Amino acid sequence: MPAGAQDQPSRLKLLPRYTLDSDLQEFAIDRRARNLSRKTLLWYSQSLATFRDFCVPDGIHETAEISPSTLRRFILTLVEKHHNPGGIKNIYSAVKAFIAWYAGESAPAGWVNPLPKVKMPKVPEEPLEPVNLDDLVAMLNTCERRSFYGNRDRAMLMFLLDSGVRHQELTDLSMGDVDLHTGAVLVRSGKGRKPRTTFIGAKTRKALVAYFRQRDRLVIEPRAPDGAPLWLSEMGTRLTYSGIRQVIRRRAKRAGVPEPSLHSFRRAFALACLRNGVDVYSLQRMMGHADLSVLRRYLAQTEGDLQAAHERGGPVDRLLK
């Protein structure tokens, strides 16, 4: 028997059974086992790496050692590093999910969950600005008719505003996901990998048909199968997020207007639907929100909206005629 072998079991007993690193690894396995999207897994990984980098130098090596004071000091550290309120809440949400998982999975008997004693950082609910519709019209006017780029870019800009899809959902669309007869758009894997259906109108469908004519001249097989990418690059490959951003940037520059974000089209879709009488529950389903609280930020109404609403329903003007 090697020297010191008899002492090995006693040394192993000195090692902590629950360590922060091993718990973080188990949590990552749990999230992957739930078949979450790659983007969500990356968010967990990056956020919890930030939390670990705070805990370890602070002398916290076991999850059970995390206290309400730990969480508050972590939030203050993020503030001092100039994270904006939304970013702090985003990172802290991942930490909350990890600790909640630990509470139900690995926490020792008698452990006290620190979460109830720490309030989630508040985020100011500032209105989200939609794409300026006059600017969008100017961008559409730069799209050359009867050309691949012009017809594609025109159809894409209209599609973004008319459907309310997220940028990744736009990128992932295939030919078979759009019904040109009904205008139905099948989003196969939305946020949380949940499928949903939204719609596009007659003018956007007409723009798509014009784009398809140019598209068929580009691809080797004119009749593209249902699984073929909806939006193509000049090389005949699926247009990436970067490629879509370049389309927006190029059209804004040619029109001489500020470059809008991709998400601003989704905001404009939500606000336009509300102003045109779409009920919030139908809008919630088309946009793929789990609840109305998320939708509320998109629907921050202007003073003009509120004035018009009062003119329609103000009680005194209808009482005294």
N, C-alpha and C positions, 0 to 999 in steps of 0.2 A: 504494500500500500504506500503511495507517495507521501512524503512528509507533508504534514498539515492537512491531509485529506479529511481527518476526523473533525477538523474545525470548519470544513466547508458548509455543512448544513446550518450551523449557528450563524455564519456570516450571511447566508441567504435570508435567514429570518430577519436580519436587520434591515433588509431592503424594504422600502415602502410598498405596500400592496397596490395602493391607488396613487398613481402619479398623474400630473397634469398632462404630460406628453402622451401617455398611453390612453388616457381618457379622450384626448383630442383625436387620436388615431381611431379609436373605436367609434367615436361620433362620426368621423368622416366615412367609415365603412357603413354605418347606419344610413347616412344620407345617400350614398351610392346605391345601397340596396333598395332604396325607395324609388330608384330610377329617375332621380331629379335631372333637370337639364344641365348641360355642361356649364352654362353661364351661372346657374344657381350654385353648383358645386364650387366654381371658382370664387364666387362671392363669399361662401362660407370659409374657404381656404384662406383667402386674403384677409378677411376680417378677423378670423381667429388667430392668424399669425401675428397680427398687430396686437391682439390681446395677450398672447403668450409672451411677446417681446416686452410687454409691460410687466407681466407677472413675475417672470423668472428673475430679472435684476432686483425686483422688489422682495425677493426671498420667498415667493410663493411657488412651491413645486408640486403641491397636491391640490386637486380641485376642491377638496373639503375645506381647504384653508381660505377659500375665497369668501370674503365678508361683504356686508353692505358698504363698509368703508373702502374696500378694494375697488368696488364698482364705481363708487363716486370719484375716487382719485383717478381711475382710468378715464372717466368722462372728462374730468378737468384737464388731464394730460392731452386729450384730443383737442380740447378748446385752446389750450396753450400752443398747440402745433398748428393752429389756424384752420382746422377742419371747419367747414360750414355746418350749420345746424342739421341740414339734411344728411350730410355725410356722417355726422356723429350718430344720428339716429339709425342710419343704415348699418354701421358697424356694431352698434350696441344691440340691434335686433338679432344679429348672428350670435352674439354672446348670450343673450337671453335664451335663444333656442338651444344652445349648448348646455347651459345650466339646467334648463327645464328637462332636457334629455337625461342629464346626470342624476337629477332628482328621482326620476323614475327607473333608472337603469342600474346605477352603480353606487349611489350614496349610502354610506354606512348608517346603521341605526343611530338615531339621536341627532343626525345632522340637521341643521336649520337652514332652510333655503333663504338666501339673501335677497332674492328678487322682490318679494312683496314690500321690502323696506326702501327700495330705490325707485324713484319715479323715472319714467322714460323721458329723455330730453325733449323739450317742446320745440316744434318747428313752426315758424310763422307761416300761416296759410296765405301766401301771396298768390294773386291771380296768375295763371299760366298763360302767357301771350300766344295767341294763335297766329298762323301765317297771315300776313296782310293780303287780302284778296285782290286788291288793286295791283300789288306787286306780283302776285301769282298770274294775273292776266297778262302783265307785261312779259313774264317769263314764258308763258304759253305762246305769245306772239313771236318769240324768237325761234320757235320750232319750225323748221322748214318742212313744208308738205311734200309728200311723195319721195321722201328719203328715209333710209333706215333710222338714222339718228334722230331726225326731226319727228318722225311718227312714233318712234319708241319713247322719246323723252316726253312728248306731248301726252301720250297715253299714260305714262308713269305718273306725271304730275297730277293728272286728273284722277287717276286711280287712288293715289295717296289721299287726296281730299275727299273723294267720294266714298271710300270704304272704311276709313278710320283704322286701317291695320297698322301694327307696329313695324318698325324697319326690318326686324329679323323675319317677321311673318311675310313681308313683301318679298324679301330675298328668297324665302323657302317655297314660294308658290310655284306650282307646276301647271302645265296646260290644262290638265283635267280638273283643276280646282276651280275653274271659272266656267259658269254656265252662261253663255251668251244669250240664251233665250229668256231666262228669268232674271239674270243679273246676280245670281247667288254666287258668293265667293266662299269656298270651304277653307277655313284656316285649320289645318290638320293638327298643328302643335302650337297652340298659343302659350301664354304665360302659365306656368304650372303644367305644361304639356296637355292642356285641356283643349279639345277641338271646339269650334264654334262656326256659325255661319253669319256673314255679313253680306252686304249687297252693293252693287254699283248701278247707276242709272243708265238711261238709253244713250246719252251723249258720250259717256265714258266707254260704253260697249262699242259704239261707232268708232271711237278713237282706237280701241283695241283691234278692231277688224282691219283698220288701215295699217296699224303696226304689224299685224299678222301677215299681210300681203308682202310687206318688205322683209319680214322675218323668214318667210318661206323661200325667198330668193337667197337667203344667207346660209341656211342649213342644207346639209346634203340630202336629207330625207324631207321633202316638202311637207308631207302630212305628219307633223310631229306627234309622237305618241303622247298619251295622257301624262306620263311621268316625266316628259321633257320639261326643262326649265321654262318658266313663263317669260322671264326677262333675260335677254341674251347680251353678251358683250360682242364686240366686233369680231372676236375669234370664234364665236359660236358656242361659248361656254356660259354657264350660269353667272349672271352679274352678281358681284359680291357687294357687301355693304360699302366698301371703299369706292367701288365703281358707281354705286347709286349716289354717294355723297359728291362724287365728281360731276355727275349729271346736274345735281342741284346747284353746285358751285358755278359750273359753266353757264347755265341758263341765267342765274342771277347776275353774273358778271356781264353777260351780253345785254341783259335788260337794264343794267345800271341801277339795280336795287340791292338792298342788303340781303346777304345769303341767309335764308331761313333754315332752321334746324329741321330734321326729318320729323321730330316729334311735334313740331308746331302745326303740321298738317293734321295730325290726330286731334289736337286741341281745337283747330278750326272746324273739323268734322263734328265734334261734340257740341260746340257752341252753336253752329248752324242748325244742327238737328233740334236743339232745344228751342231756338228762336222760331223754327218752322213748325213747332207743335208736336214733335216726337216725345212721347212719354219717357220718363227717366228709366223705367224698368226695361223697355225695349232697347233704349240706348245702352243701358248697362250690359245687356246680352250681346248686342252687336260689337261693343268694344271689348268684351271679355273680362269684365271686372267681377271679382268675387262678391263685392258688396258695394253699396252706394257711397260709402265713405271715401273710397278712392276716386269715384267719379266727381265728387263735390268740388275738387280743386280745378277740374276742367271747366266747370260751369259757373265760375265766378262772374256774375253778371255786371255789366257796366251800368253807369247811372242812367244812360238812355234806355237800357232794357227795363230797369225798374220803373222809370217814368212811364214808359209805354204800358207796363203791366198795371200801374195805378190808373192810367187813363181808361183801361179796359174794365177795371173792376172797382174803382173808387166808389164807396157807398153814397157819399153826400151828393155828388153830381147826378146820381141816378135817383136819389130821393127827392131832391128839390129841382123840379123842372119848370 
